[in-house]
Amino acid sequence: MYAIVQTGGKQYRISEGDVINVEKLNAEAGSEVSLDEVLVIGSEDGIKVGKPFVEGACIKADVVENGKGEKLVIFKYKAKKDYRRKQGHRQPYTKLQIKEISFEGKKAESAEAKEEGGVNLKSMKKAELIDYAEKNGIEINAKATNAEIIAAIEAANK
């Protein structure tokens, strides 16, 4: 069984037991994280593709370590102008070991998903958020950012 999961703006193909480096997550070494943004799950039975995410799919992983990647050197240079700038960068990462790929509602729903009736507000576009708020009778500012609209919807649902 394998899955394609999205985290940190990147997509990874994973199987149980894999060790991957992802963009830094707010989790300490030794803790467990669950990745809910699963795009595809493939198994012997076939492939399940999400729109945009597969419902009921969850990846459980252990945080092995948090660290920094190799140093990248950024060197700017302009010929004949005596202009040279050297700068370095090390990208932070989190190393995860995949423990379990669950599907078909085996995972426990998060508190937000229960409150929203299974609706994932963070995956919605701005127009969809505005429509959702109007359907539920929630008053929002249409010129607000997505984060502000989501916060207003969550506050109204509590």
FENKADA-V936324 format. One record per residue. N is the residue number from 1. RES is the residue in one small letter. NEAR is the number of other ideal C-beta (glycine too) atoms within 10 Angstrom. D_FIRST is the distance of its C-alpha to the first C-alpha in Angstrom with 1 decimal. Layout:
{{N;RES;NEAR;D_FIRST} {N;RES;NEAR;D_FIRST}}
This chain:
{{1;m;14;0.0} {2;y;16;3.8} {3;a;25;7.0} {4;i;18;10.7} {5;v;28;13.0} {6;q;16;16.8} {7;t;19;19.2} {8;g;12;22.7} {9;g;6;23.0} {10;k;9;20.3} {11;q;13;16.7} {12;y;19;14.0} {13;r;13;10.7} {14;i;21;8.8} {15;s;11;6.3} {16;e;15;7.6} {17;g;8;11.1} {18;d;13;11.8} {19;v;12;15.4} {20;i;17;16.4} {21;n;15;19.9} {22;v;18;20.3} {23;e;12;23.7} {24;k;14;25.6} {25;l;18;24.7} {26;n;7;27.3} {27;a;15;25.9} {28;e;10;27.4} {29;a;12;26.0} {30;g;9;24.6} {31;s;10;23.7} {32;e;12;20.5} {33;v;17;19.4} {34;s;14;17.1} {35;l;21;16.0} {36;d;20;16.5} {37;e;19;16.7} {38;v;23;13.2} {39;l;19;13.8} {40;v;17;10.8} {41;i;24;7.4} {42;g;16;5.7} {43;s;12;4.4} {44;e;5;7.1} {45;d;9;9.5} {46;g;7;9.7} {47;i;10;9.7} {48;k;18;11.3} {49;v;12;13.8} {50;g;17;15.9} {51;k;8;19.7} {52;p;10;19.7} {53;f;17;17.0} {54;v;21;14.6} {55;e;13;16.7} {56;g;18;15.5} {57;a;24;12.5} {58;c;22;13.0} {59;i;25;11.8} {60;k;16;13.9} {61;a;28;15.2} {62;d;16;18.3} {63;v;18;21.0} {64;v;15;22.0} {65;e;12;24.9} {66;n;15;26.7} {67;g;14;28.7} {68;k;11;30.2} {69;g;11;29.1} {70;e;7;31.6} {71;k;9;34.9} {72;l;10;35.5} {73;v;8;39.1} {74;i;9;40.5} {75;f;9;43.9} {76;k;9;46.1} {77;y;9;49.1} {78;k;9;51.9} {79;a;6;54.2} {80;k;5;57.9} {81;k;7;57.6} {82;d;6;56.9} {83;y;9;53.7} {84;r;9;50.9} {85;r;9;48.3} {86;k;9;45.6} {87;q;9;42.8} {88;g;9;39.7} {89;h;11;36.4} {90;r;11;33.5} {91;q;13;30.5} {92;p;11;29.1} {93;y;18;25.4} {94;t;23;23.2} {95;k;16;20.8} {96;l;27;17.7} {97;q;13;15.4} {98;i;21;12.1} {99;k;15;12.3} {100;e;14;10.1} {101;i;23;7.8} {102;s;19;9.9} {103;f;19;10.6} {104;e;11;13.6} {105;g;11;16.2} {106;k;11;15.3} {107;k;16;16.5} {108;a;11;20.3} {109;e;13;21.9} {110;s;13;23.9} {111;a;8;27.7} {112;e;14;28.0} {113;a;14;25.6} {114;k;10;27.7} {115;e;14;30.9} {116;e;16;30.0} {117;g;8;28.8} {118;g;10;25.2} {119;v;15;26.5} {120;n;15;25.1} {121;l;19;28.3} {122;k;11;27.0} {123;s;13;25.1} {124;m;17;28.2} {125;k;9;30.8} {126;k;12;34.4} {127;a;9;35.7} {128;e;13;33.0} {129;l;22;34.0} {130;i;17;37.6} {131;d;12;37.0} {132;y;18;35.1} {133;a;19;38.0} {134;e;12;40.6} {135;k;8;38.9} {136;n;13;38.9} {137;g;7;42.4} {138;i;17;41.6} {139;e;8;44.1} {140;i;18;42.8} {141;n;10;44.1} {142;a;11;42.7} {143;k;7;43.5} {144;a;15;41.5} {145;t;10;38.3} {146;n;14;34.8} {147;a;9;34.7} {148;e;13;38.1} {149;i;22;37.2} {150;i;19;34.1} {151;a;14;36.3} {152;a;17;38.9} {153;i;20;36.6} {154;e;14;35.1} {155;a;9;38.6} {156;a;13;39.8} {157;n;14;37.0} {158;k;5;37.9}}
